[in-house]
Every structure is written in C-alpha cells, then in structure tokens.
Amino acid sequence: MRLLVVIALLSLAGCSRPQYSVKTIDDELVINGRIGREDIMKYKKFSAVYNSYSPKPEAIAKLRKASKDISVLIIAGSWCSDTERELPAFFKVADSIGLNTDKYDIFMVDRKHKSVFINTDALQIYHIPTFIIYRYGKEQGRIIEQSIGGIETNMLDILKIE
C-alpha cells in the first residue's frame, strides 16, 4: 500500500509545475515546497558545490547503464548544511549518468521537516536530506543525511550494481 501512495505522489508531482515559497528566517534561506533543479541552482551555495564536485568515473560508468530504470524522490532543506553538500553532488551525478530532471522530484521542507506539498510523515522522513532511490518504480533504498564515499557510490550499493 505504501508503494502505491508513493507512486501516486510521484505521478502527481511529475504533472505539476514547481510550487514553493521562499523565506528568510533568522538569516537562513527557507524554501518550502516542490522545486525544480534550475531554481535551486540559482543560489550560489548550491552552484558552488556543483561546480567543485567530481564524481568517481568508474561509478558513473556503471550507473549510466541503469539510468533509464532509476528515479529519485528527494526531501531536502535549504537551511541544512548536509543538503548544501549532497544535493548539488546528486545533480552532478545525475548529469553525468544522463538522468533527466523528469526522473527526480525535489521537495524542500522547513526546519520541522514539513511541507504543504508532501506528507513527510507518510514517507517516514526523519532526517534531511533523504534521497529515496527507485528502480523499476520500486524503492530500493535511501541515502539519508550524508553519503559515505560519494553519492554515486551509495547509489551503486543501493541498486546492487557491480
């Protein structure tokens, strides 16, 4: 049943345009809602990490072969230092393996991990960022808070690609 709920959320999210709000709270940028990659990359703190991240070529080669079968749901926080590091790294990996932007959805949450656009409780989101990795529409695993050894390596492990 949970899988059907997630698939429905992904289907609905894929059909609509990004909808989000931007606030500054205590000098922190707080984006809340569904946001597109291009809107995130307008912020220097994300684009700087993207430009400096170098994914492992051997991992990229393996992921590229499976990229048509992969989709990702990302729950992140613009206020979170882990998001600042991991989200642009994911974008670099996605670009490197040819994972189109229609294969991943990004939802930004507030400091309480809530958004009006997605039910984080139903998805059991307890830490930010969370990358839920799907293959053939079925959840394979999650990268939570930080990747160990690079997000591309974690994706290989989750997808059991050797």
N, CA and C atoms as a LAMMPS dump frame, in Angstrom:
ITEM: TIMESTEP
0
ITEM: NUMBER OF ATOMS
486
ITEM: BOX BOUNDS ff ff ff
-5.0000000000000000e+02 5.0000000000000000e+02
-5.0000000000000000e+02 5.0000000000000000e+02
-5.0000000000000000e+02 5.0000000000000000e+02
ITEM: ATOMS id mol type element x y z
1 1 1 N 0.817 -1.19 0
2 1 2 C 0 0 0
3 1 3 C 0.866 1.26 0
4 2 1 N 1.931 1.24 0.815
5 2 2 C 2.825 2.402 0.887
6 2 3 C 3.435 2.71 -0.474
7 3 1 N 3.777 1.659 -1.221
8 3 2 C 4.345 1.85 -2.548
9 3 3 C 3.349 2.566 -3.454
10 4 1 N 2.073 2.203 -3.374
11 4 2 C 1.052 2.853 -4.198
12 4 3 C 0.914 4.328 -3.854
13 5 1 N 1.009 4.648 -2.572
14 5 2 C 0.928 6.046 -2.143
15 5 3 C 2.1 6.83 -2.711
16 6 1 N 3.297 6.261 -2.629
17 6 2 C 4.491 6.941 -3.137
18 6 3 C 4.402 7.118 -4.648
19 7 1 N 3.961 6.082 -5.354
20 7 2 C 3.823 6.182 -6.806
21 7 3 C 2.814 7.262 -7.169
22 8 1 N 1.715 7.327 -6.438
23 8 2 C 0.715 8.366 -6.694
24 8 3 C 1.301 9.753 -6.46
25 9 1 N 2.057 9.907 -5.387
26 9 2 C 2.695 11.2 -5.117
27 9 3 C 3.659 11.58 -6.227
28 10 1 N 4.451 10.617 -6.675
29 10 2 C 5.403 10.899 -7.744
30 10 3 C 4.683 11.242 -9.042
31 11 1 N 3.597 10.551 -9.323
32 11 2 C 2.838 10.829 -10.543
33 11 3 C 2.257 12.227 -10.511
34 12 1 N 1.662 12.578 -9.388
35 12 2 C 1.086 13.913 -9.264
36 12 3 C 2.162 14.978 -9.325
37 13 1 N 3.282 14.724 -8.673
38 13 2 C 4.368 15.7 -8.666
39 13 3 C 4.921 15.907 -10.062
40 14 1 N 5.005 14.846 -10.834
41 14 2 C 5.549 14.955 -12.174
42 14 3 C 4.655 15.733 -13.125
43 15 1 N 3.382 15.837 -12.8
44 15 2 C 2.435 16.512 -13.684
45 15 3 C 2.323 18.002 -13.405
46 16 1 N 2.809 18.438 -12.29
47 16 2 C 2.607 19.836 -11.931
48 16 3 C 3.91 20.613 -11.998
49 17 1 N 3.76 21.918 -12.083
50 17 2 C 4.925 22.794 -12.084
51 17 3 C 5.426 22.958 -10.655
52 18 1 N 6.688 23.323 -10.512
53 18 2 C 7.198 23.57 -9.162
54 18 3 C 6.357 24.624 -8.438
55 19 1 N 6.098 24.367 -7.184
56 19 2 C 5.362 25.301 -6.34
57 19 3 C 6.076 25.367 -5.004
58 20 1 N 6.585 26.53 -4.682
59 20 2 C 7.325 26.651 -3.446
60 20 3 C 7.286 28.091 -2.962
61 21 1 N 7.631 28.236 -1.697
62 21 2 C 7.766 29.57 -1.118
63 21 3 C 9.205 29.749 -0.651
64 22 1 N 9.645 30.993 -0.609
65 22 2 C 10.997 31.306 -0.154
66 22 3 C 10.877 32.351 0.948
67 23 1 N 11.487 32.045 2.092
68 23 2 C 11.507 32.978 3.211
69 23 3 C 12.915 33.033 3.78
70 24 1 N 13.191 34.125 4.469
71 24 2 C 14.416 34.206 5.248
72 24 3 C 13.998 34.253 6.709
73 25 1 N 14.445 33.25 7.45
74 25 2 C 14.115 33.15 8.869
75 25 3 C 15.423 33.095 9.641
76 26 1 N 15.635 34.068 10.519
77 26 2 C 16.879 34.153 11.288
78 26 3 C 18.103 34.09 10.376
79 27 1 N 18.07 34.853 9.31
80 27 2 C 19.157 34.934 8.327
81 27 3 C 19.407 33.635 7.574
82 28 1 N 18.442 32.708 7.593
83 28 2 C 18.576 31.457 6.852
84 28 3 C 17.544 31.406 5.739
85 29 1 N 17.973 30.927 4.592
86 29 2 C 17.078 30.717 3.47
87 29 3 C 16.222 29.485 3.756
88 30 1 N 14.902 29.638 3.708
89 30 2 C 13.99 28.516 3.927
90 30 3 C 13.068 28.419 2.708
91 31 1 N 13.334 27.435 1.872
92 31 2 C 12.483 27.14 0.716
93 31 3 C 11.558 26.019 1.15
94 32 1 N 10.27 26.144 0.816
95 32 2 C 9.314 25.11 1.195
96 32 3 C 8.444 24.79 -0.014
97 33 1 N 8.421 23.517 -0.381
98 33 2 C 7.576 23.071 -1.476
99 33 3 C 8.342 22.318 -2.538
100 34 1 N 7.645 22.048 -3.627
101 34 2 C 8.24 21.332 -4.76
102 34 3 C 8.994 22.345 -5.597
103 35 1 N 10.256 22.04 -5.845
104 35 2 C 11.113 22.985 -6.551
105 35 3 C 11.892 22.26 -7.642
106 36 1 N 12.142 22.962 -8.704
107 36 2 C 12.931 22.394 -9.789
108 36 3 C 14.418 22.645 -9.577
109 37 1 N 15.197 21.809 -10.18
110 37 2 C 16.647 21.915 -10.076
111 37 3 C 17.151 23.297 -10.508
112 38 1 N 16.606 23.816 -11.6
113 38 2 C 17.071 25.101 -12.115
114 38 3 C 16.845 26.229 -11.11
115 39 1 N 15.778 26.14 -10.33
116 39 2 C 15.53 27.16 -9.31
117 39 3 C 16.499 27.029 -8.134
118 40 1 N 16.844 25.82 -7.776
119 40 2 C 17.81 25.6 -6.691
120 40 3 C 19.191 26.114 -7.094
121 41 1 N 19.553 25.847 -8.324
122 41 2 C 20.902 26.199 -8.768
123 41 3 C 21.11 27.706 -8.931
124 42 1 N 20.061 28.485 -8.801
125 42 2 C 20.199 29.941 -8.821
126 42 3 C 20.899 30.45 -7.561
127 43 1 N 20.904 29.63 -6.527
128 43 2 C 21.523 30.021 -5.26
129 43 3 C 22.994 29.611 -5.262
130 44 1 N 23.846 30.566 -4.995
131 44 2 C 25.298 30.369 -5.096
132 44 3 C 25.799 29.21 -4.24
133 45 1 N 25.219 29.036 -3.053
134 45 2 C 25.721 27.978 -2.167
135 45 3 C 25.541 26.587 -2.774
136 46 1 N 24.569 26.429 -3.663
137 46 2 C 24.376 25.146 -4.332
138 46 3 C 25.236 25.044 -5.592
139 47 1 N 25.29 26.105 -6.371
140 47 2 C 26.051 26.057 -7.626
141 47 3 C 27.553 25.906 -7.374
142 48 1 N 28.055 26.478 -6.292
143 48 2 C 29.486 26.361 -5.981
144 48 3 C 29.876 24.91 -5.709
145 49 1 N 29.043 24.188 -4.967
146 49 2 C 29.341 22.779 -4.679
147 49 3 C 29.233 21.958 -5.962
148 50 1 N 28.218 22.224 -6.766
149 50 2 C 28.066 21.516 -8.041
150 50 3 C 29.338 21.654 -8.875
151 51 1 N 29.825 22.855 -8.996
152 51 2 C 30.999 23.109 -9.834
153 51 3 C 32.262 22.434 -9.311
154 52 1 N 32.34 22.21 -8.022
155 52 2 C 33.558 21.622 -7.45
156 52 3 C 33.479 20.104 -7.266
157 53 1 N 32.288 19.513 -7.391
158 53 2 C 32.147 18.076 -7.138
159 53 3 C 32.645 17.257 -8.324
160 54 1 N 33.439 16.233 -8.035
161 54 2 C 33.964 15.341 -9.071
162 54 3 C 33.567 13.903 -8.753
163 55 1 N 32.524 13.399 -9.412
164 55 2 C 32.125 12.011 -9.15
165 55 3 C 33.154 11.014 -9.669
166 56 1 N 33.151 9.848 -9.09
167 56 2 C 34.086 8.791 -9.477
168 56 3 C 33.701 8.228 -10.85
169 57 1 N 34.605 8.3 -11.834
170 57 2 C 34.278 7.881 -13.208
171 57 3 C 33.807 6.428 -13.325
172 58 1 N 34.415 5.525 -12.562
173 58 2 C 34.012 4.123 -12.671
174 58 3 C 32.599 3.901 -12.144
175 59 1 N 32.213 4.635 -11.098
176 59 2 C 30.845 4.542 -10.576
177 59 3 C 29.856 5.128 -11.573
178 60 1 N 30.229 6.232 -12.183
179 60 2 C 29.367 6.887 -13.173
180 60 3 C 29.12 5.955 -14.359
181 61 1 N 30.152 5.29 -14.827
182 61 2 C 30.008 4.373 -15.97
183 61 3 C 29.005 3.263 -15.659
184 62 1 N 29.046 2.736 -14.458
185 62 2 C 28.122 1.667 -14.069
186 62 3 C 26.697 2.204 -13.908
187 63 1 N 26.549 3.349 -13.287
188 63 2 C 25.214 3.929 -13.093
189 63 3 C 24.577 4.332 -14.422
190 64 1 N 25.382 4.81 -15.343
191 64 2 C 24.867 5.253 -16.645
192 64 3 C 24.094 4.127 -17.34
193 65 1 N 24.58 2.901 -17.206
194 65 2 C 23.928 1.754 -17.858
195 65 3 C 22.531 1.493 -17.294
196 66 1 N 22.285 1.863 -16.05
197 66 2 C 20.993 1.607 -15.4
198 66 3 C 20.122 2.855 -15.307
199 67 1 N 20.602 3.974 -15.813
200 67 2 C 19.924 5.254 -15.554
201 67 3 C 18.484 5.307 -16.055
202 68 1 N 18.149 4.587 -17.114
203 68 2 C 16.784 4.644 -17.625
204 68 3 C 15.785 3.983 -16.671
205 69 1 N 16.276 3.168 -15.754
206 69 2 C 15.416 2.449 -14.821
207 69 3 C 15.341 3.107 -13.442
208 70 1 N 16.059 4.205 -13.255
209 70 2 C 16.192 4.843 -11.94
210 70 3 C 15.323 6.085 -11.849
211 71 1 N 14.705 6.277 -10.677
212 71 2 C 14.065 7.546 -10.344
213 71 3 C 14.367 7.834 -8.877
214 72 1 N 14.273 9.106 -8.511
215 72 2 C 14.666 9.506 -7.161
216 72 3 C 13.681 10.54 -6.627
217 73 1 N 13.266 10.355 -5.39
218 73 2 C 12.469 11.341 -4.669
219 73 3 C 13.386 11.948 -3.613
220 74 1 N 13.515 13.265 -3.642
221 74 2 C 14.442 13.952 -2.756
222 74 3 C 13.662 14.853 -1.808
223 75 1 N 13.901 14.674 -0.523
224 75 2 C 13.332 15.544 0.503
225 75 3 C 14.526 16.242 1.138
226 76 1 N 14.544 17.581 1.069
227 76 2 C 15.726 18.322 1.493
228 76 3 C 15.327 19.619 2.192
229 77 1 N 16.313 20.283 2.762
230 77 2 C 16.087 21.567 3.421
231 77 3 C 17.137 22.575 2.999
232 78 1 N 16.698 23.712 2.514
233 78 2 C 17.641 24.745 2.069
234 78 3 C 18.48 25.293 3.217
235 79 1 N 18.022 25.125 4.423
236 79 2 C 18.681 25.604 5.636
237 79 3 C 19.725 24.607 6.155
238 80 1 N 19.807 23.446 5.535
239 80 2 C 20.588 22.317 6.049
240 80 3 C 21.937 22.207 5.345
241 81 1 N 23.007 22.16 6.114
242 81 2 C 24.349 22.057 5.525
243 81 3 C 24.552 20.729 4.789
244 82 1 N 23.903 19.662 5.242
245 82 2 C 24.006 18.385 4.532
246 82 3 C 23.367 18.493 3.147
247 83 1 N 22.249 19.205 3.063
248 83 2 C 21.6 19.434 1.771
249 83 3 C 22.495 20.253 0.864
250 84 1 N 23.128 21.267 1.412
251 84 2 C 24.025 22.117 0.617
252 84 3 C 25.147 21.311 -0.022
253 85 1 N 25.568 20.253 0.644
254 85 2 C 26.651 19.404 0.142
255 85 3 C 26.109 18.294 -0.78
256 86 1 N 25.07 17.619 -0.361
257 86 2 C 24.62 16.407 -1.054
258 86 3 C 23.76 16.676 -2.283
259 87 1 N 22.906 17.693 -2.24
260 87 2 C 22.009 17.935 -3.369
261 87 3 C 22.765 18.33 -4.641
262 88 1 N 23.704 19.275 -4.576
263 88 2 C 24.47 19.587 -5.796
264 88 3 C 25.323 18.404 -6.269
265 89 1 N 25.816 17.605 -5.33
266 89 2 C 26.575 16.408 -5.717
267 89 3 C 25.661 15.448 -6.479
268 90 1 N 24.42 15.298 -6.007
269 90 2 C 23.461 14.459 -6.726
270 90 3 C 23.221 15.004 -8.135
271 91 1 N 23.06 16.316 -8.253
272 91 2 C 22.849 16.92 -9.571
273 91 3 C 24.008 16.604 -10.512
274 92 1 N 25.222 16.675 -10.005
275 92 2 C 26.399 16.379 -10.841
276 92 3 C 26.368 14.919 -11.283
277 93 1 N 26.015 14.029 -10.362
278 93 2 C 25.912 12.607 -10.708
279 93 3 C 24.802 12.406 -11.737
280 94 1 N 23.642 13.02 -11.502
281 94 2 C 22.518 12.885 -12.441
282 94 3 C 22.916 13.349 -13.835
283 95 1 N 23.6 14.478 -13.919
284 95 2 C 24.064 14.977 -15.217
285 95 3 C 25.054 14.002 -15.849
286 96 1 N 25.933 13.458 -15.038
287 96 2 C 26.988 12.577 -15.542
288 96 3 C 26.448 11.247 -16.062
289 97 1 N 25.323 10.782 -15.504
290 97 2 C 24.763 9.497 -15.949
291 97 3 C 23.604 9.684 -16.928
292 98 1 N 23.26 10.93 -17.215
293 98 2 C 22.165 11.184 -18.15
294 98 3 C 20.794 10.99 -17.538
295 99 1 N 20.667 11.198 -16.237
296 99 2 C 19.376 11.075 -15.552
297 99 3 C 18.619 12.394 -15.738
298 100 1 N 17.587 12.369 -16.548
299 100 2 C 16.822 13.571 -16.853
300 100 3 C 16.09 14.11 -15.625
301 101 1 N 15.821 15.386 -15.645
302 101 2 C 15.156 16.025 -14.5
303 101 3 C 13.744 15.487 -14.276
304 102 1 N 13.142 14.867 -15.267
305 102 2 C 11.814 14.285 -15.056
306 102 3 C 11.89 12.947 -14.312
307 103 1 N 13.102 12.499 -13.997
308 103 2 C 13.292 11.245 -13.257
309 103 3 C 13.541 11.475 -11.767
310 104 1 N 13.53 12.743 -11.357
311 104 2 C 13.637 13.024 -9.927
312 104 3 C 12.793 14.238 -9.562
313 105 1 N 12.252 14.168 -8.346
314 105 2 C 11.45 15.257 -7.792
315 105 3 C 12.1 15.729 -6.508
316 106 1 N 12.061 17.034 -6.294
317 106 2 C 12.699 17.638 -5.129
318 106 3 C 11.649 18.395 -4.328
319 107 1 N 11.534 18.044 -3.069
320 107 2 C 10.648 18.744 -2.15
321 107 3 C 11.497 19.318 -1.02
322 108 1 N 11.42 20.618 -0.839
323 108 2 C 12.11 21.28 0.257
324 108 3 C 11.146 21.397 1.427
325 109 1 N 11.694 21.214 2.622
326 109 2 C 10.879 21.254 3.833
327 109 3 C 11.407 22.32 4.788
328 110 1 N 10.58 22.643 5.778
329 110 2 C 11.006 23.608 6.788
330 110 3 C 11.843 22.889 7.851
331 111 1 N 12.23 23.609 8.875
332 111 2 C 13.093 23.027 9.919
333 111 3 C 12.422 21.894 10.704
334 112 1 N 11.096 21.827 10.627
335 112 2 C 10.365 20.734 11.292
336 112 3 C 10.153 19.562 10.339
337 113 1 N 10.793 19.625 9.174
338 113 2 C 10.708 18.592 8.135
339 113 3 C 9.31 18.472 7.558
340 114 1 N 8.589 19.581 7.461
341 114 2 C 7.218 19.597 6.957
342 114 3 C 7.128 20.446 5.694
343 115 1 N 6.185 20.073 4.851
344 115 2 C 5.88 20.821 3.641
345 115 3 C 4.388 20.684 3.372
346 116 1 N 3.797 21.717 2.814
347 116 2 C 2.379 21.628 2.469
348 116 3 C 2.173 20.81 1.2
349 117 1 N 3.252 20.448 0.512
350 117 2 C 3.148 19.767 -0.771
351 117 3 C 3.406 18.269 -0.719
352 118 1 N 3.878 17.767 0.405
353 118 2 C 4.149 16.323 0.504
354 118 3 C 4.059 15.924 1.971
355 119 1 N 3.56 14.722 2.221
356 119 2 C 3.405 14.221 3.581
357 119 3 C 4.678 13.471 3.983
358 120 1 N 5.553 14.173 4.676
359 120 2 C 6.819 13.563 5.068
360 120 3 C 6.633 12.491 6.138
361 121 1 N 5.571 12.586 6.912
362 121 2 C 5.301 11.549 7.907
363 121 3 C 4.99 10.216 7.221
364 122 1 N 4.172 10.254 6.179
365 122 2 C 3.812 9.031 5.452
366 122 3 C 5.044 8.389 4.808
367 123 1 N 5.993 9.225 4.423
368 123 2 C 7.223 8.715 3.811
369 123 3 C 8.298 8.363 4.844
370 124 1 N 7.987 8.58 6.098
371 124 2 C 8.916 8.296 7.195
372 124 3 C 10.236 9.036 7.008
373 125 1 N 10.122 10.353 6.829
374 125 2 C 11.296 11.212 6.69
375 125 3 C 11.645 11.764 8.063
376 126 1 N 12.806 11.381 8.569
377 126 2 C 13.233 11.818 9.894
378 126 3 C 14.506 12.666 9.846
379 127 1 N 15.248 12.564 8.751
380 127 2 C 16.491 13.304 8.609
381 127 3 C 16.573 13.878 7.197
382 128 1 N 17.256 15.003 7.105
383 128 2 C 17.347 15.754 5.86
384 128 3 C 18.81 15.864 5.441
385 129 1 N 19.126 15.719 4.187
386 129 2 C 18.249 15.307 3.097
387 129 3 C 18.048 13.797 3.086
388 130 1 N 16.977 13.377 2.442
389 130 2 C 16.723 11.965 2.195
390 130 3 C 16.51 11.788 0.704
391 131 1 N 17.305 10.911 0.108
392 131 2 C 17.178 10.56 -1.302
393 131 3 C 16.585 9.155 -1.338
394 132 1 N 15.37 9.025 -1.836
395 132 2 C 14.738 7.71 -1.95
396 132 3 C 14.979 7.235 -3.378
397 133 1 N 15.721 6.144 -3.494
398 133 2 C 16.153 5.627 -4.789
399 133 3 C 15.189 4.522 -5.232
400 134 1 N 14.641 4.677 -6.445
401 134 2 C 13.722 3.702 -7.015
402 134 3 C 14.345 3.091 -8.265
403 135 1 N 14.043 1.826 -8.462
404 135 2 C 14.407 1.165 -9.719
405 135 3 C 13.189 0.373 -10.157
406 136 1 N 12.794 0.555 -11.384
407 136 2 C 11.572 -0.044 -11.918
408 136 3 C 10.354 0.347 -11.072
409 137 1 N 10.378 1.542 -10.493
410 137 2 C 9.245 2.041 -9.71
411 137 3 C 9.16 1.519 -8.289
412 138 1 N 10.132 0.727 -7.863
413 138 2 C 10.116 0.146 -6.514
414 138 3 C 11.267 0.73 -5.693
415 139 1 N 10.953 1.133 -4.462
416 139 2 C 12.003 1.679 -3.604
417 139 3 C 13.075 0.631 -3.366
418 140 1 N 14.333 1.056 -3.605
419 140 2 C 15.473 0.175 -3.401
420 140 3 C 16.233 0.502 -2.126
421 141 1 N 16.174 1.775 -1.714
422 141 2 C 16.884 2.19 -0.52
423 141 3 C 16.946 3.697 -0.432
424 142 1 N 17.627 4.169 0.605
425 142 2 C 17.69 5.6 0.872
426 142 3 C 19.108 6.032 1.226
427 143 1 N 19.417 7.232 0.804
428 143 2 C 20.625 7.91 1.271
429 143 3 C 20.116 8.991 2.208
430 144 1 N 20.528 8.909 3.459
431 144 2 C 19.982 9.784 4.491
432 144 3 C 21.089 10.638 5.094
433 145 1 N 20.886 11.926 5.092
434 145 2 C 21.775 12.96 5.64
435 145 3 C 23.071 13.131 4.868
436 146 1 N 23.87 12.082 4.787
437 146 2 C 25.133 12.235 4.073
438 146 3 C 25.527 10.922 3.42
439 147 1 N 26.152 11.059 2.285
440 147 2 C 26.654 9.875 1.602
441 147 3 C 28.035 9.54 2.168
442 148 1 N 28.346 8.285 2.12
443 148 2 C 29.662 7.829 2.556
444 148 3 C 30.425 7.399 1.31
445 149 1 N 31.507 8.099 1.006
446 149 2 C 32.299 7.759 -0.169
447 149 3 C 31.756 8.322 -1.469
448 150 1 N 30.781 9.217 -1.389
449 150 2 C 30.211 9.832 -2.583
450 150 3 C 28.824 9.298 -2.885
451 151 1 N 27.955 10.192 -3.317
452 151 2 C 26.568 9.801 -3.568
453 151 3 C 26.469 8.751 -4.669
454 152 1 N 27.37 8.816 -5.653
455 152 2 C 27.349 7.845 -6.74
456 152 3 C 27.689 6.446 -6.237
457 153 1 N 28.598 6.354 -5.282
458 153 2 C 28.962 5.061 -4.693
459 153 3 C 27.802 4.5 -3.882
460 154 1 N 27.132 5.359 -3.127
461 154 2 C 25.963 4.928 -2.353
462 154 3 C 24.848 4.438 -3.271
463 155 1 N 24.64 5.134 -4.392
464 155 2 C 23.607 4.703 -5.347
465 155 3 C 23.939 3.323 -5.908
466 156 1 N 25.209 3.088 -6.235
467 156 2 C 25.617 1.762 -6.717
468 156 3 C 25.306 0.687 -5.69
469 157 1 N 25.634 0.956 -4.433
470 157 2 C 25.384 -0.012 -3.363
471 157 3 C 23.895 -0.287 -3.214
472 158 1 N 23.089 0.772 -3.201
473 158 2 C 21.643 0.615 -3.042
474 158 3 C 21.052 -0.179 -4.209
475 159 1 N 21.494 0.121 -5.404
476 159 2 C 20.952 -0.541 -6.602
477 159 3 C 21.601 -1.883 -6.878
478 160 1 N 22.589 -2.243 -6.062
479 160 2 C 23.304 -3.522 -6.192
480 160 3 C 23.91 -3.694 -7.581
481 161 1 N 24.511 -2.616 -8.051
482 161 2 C 25.176 -2.646 -9.353
483 161 3 C 26.673 -2.863 -9.114
484 162 1 N 27.192 -3.876 -9.775
485 162 2 C 28.627 -4.181 -9.623
486 162 3 C 29.385 -3.9 -10.892
